[in-house]
Amino acid sequence: MKQLVKSQLSKLPPEAQKMIMDIMEKNPDLLMKMAQDLQAAKAAGKSDQDAFLSIGAKYKDELEKLKK
């Protein structure tokens, strides 16, 4: 599973790849929720960047907890 995710992240900067891999290892359910929300935001017409920023803001507290 990790290899599949890594291959999908290859276009992202190394810092972003590490962050996503850490989330996947520490809280895979959060990563799934974020992915679902991201897809919904994009389907609603938001750009990739706007969707990503809004999801990041929504889950900011949970992401901060994972950094510790």
C-alpha positions as CSV (number, residue, x, y, z in Angstrom):
1,M,0.0,0.0,0.0
2,K,2.8,2.4,0.9
3,Q,4.4,1.9,-2.5
4,L,1.2,2.7,-4.3
5,V,0.7,5.9,-2.3
6,K,4.4,6.9,-2.9
7,S,4.0,6.4,-6.6
8,Q,0.9,8.7,-6.6
9,L,2.8,11.4,-4.6
10,S,5.9,11.5,-6.9
11,K,4.9,14.9,-8.3
12,L,4.7,16.5,-4.9
13,P,7.6,18.2,-3.1
14,P,9.5,15.8,-0.6
15,E,8.1,17.7,2.4
16,A,4.5,17.2,1.2
17,Q,5.2,13.5,0.5
18,K,6.6,13.0,4.0
19,M,3.6,14.8,5.6
20,I,1.1,12.6,3.7
21,M,3.0,9.4,4.5
22,D,3.1,10.4,8.2
23,I,-0.6,11.0,8.2
24,M,-1.2,7.6,6.5
25,E,0.9,5.8,9.1
26,K,-0.5,7.7,12.2
27,N,-4.1,8.2,11.2
28,P,-5.2,6.6,8.0
29,D,-8.9,7.4,8.7
30,L,-8.0,11.2,8.7
31,L,-6.3,10.8,5.3
32,M,-9.4,9.1,3.9
33,K,-11.7,11.8,5.3
34,M,-9.5,14.5,3.8
35,A,-9.4,12.8,0.4
36,Q,-13.2,12.5,0.3
37,D,-13.6,16.2,1.3
38,L,-11.0,17.1,-1.4
39,Q,-12.9,15.2,-4.1
40,A,-16.2,16.8,-3.0
41,A,-14.7,20.3,-3.0
42,K,-13.3,19.8,-6.5
43,A,-16.6,18.3,-7.7
44,A,-18.3,21.5,-6.4
45,G,-16.1,23.6,-8.7
46,K,-13.2,24.6,-6.5
47,S,-9.7,24.6,-8.1
48,D,-7.2,22.1,-6.8
49,Q,-5.4,24.7,-4.8
50,D,-8.5,26.2,-3.3
51,A,-9.9,22.8,-2.4
52,F,-6.6,21.8,-0.8
53,L,-6.4,25.0,1.2
54,S,-9.9,24.7,2.5
55,I,-9.4,21.1,3.5
56,G,-6.1,22.0,5.2
57,A,-7.9,24.7,7.2
58,K,-10.8,22.3,8.1
59,Y,-8.4,19.7,9.6
60,K,-5.8,22.1,10.9
61,D,-6.1,21.0,14.5
62,E,-6.0,17.3,13.8
63,L,-2.9,17.8,11.5
64,E,-1.2,19.8,14.2
65,K,-1.7,17.0,16.7
66,L,-0.1,14.5,14.3
67,K,3.1,16.7,14.0
68,K,3.8,16.2,17.7
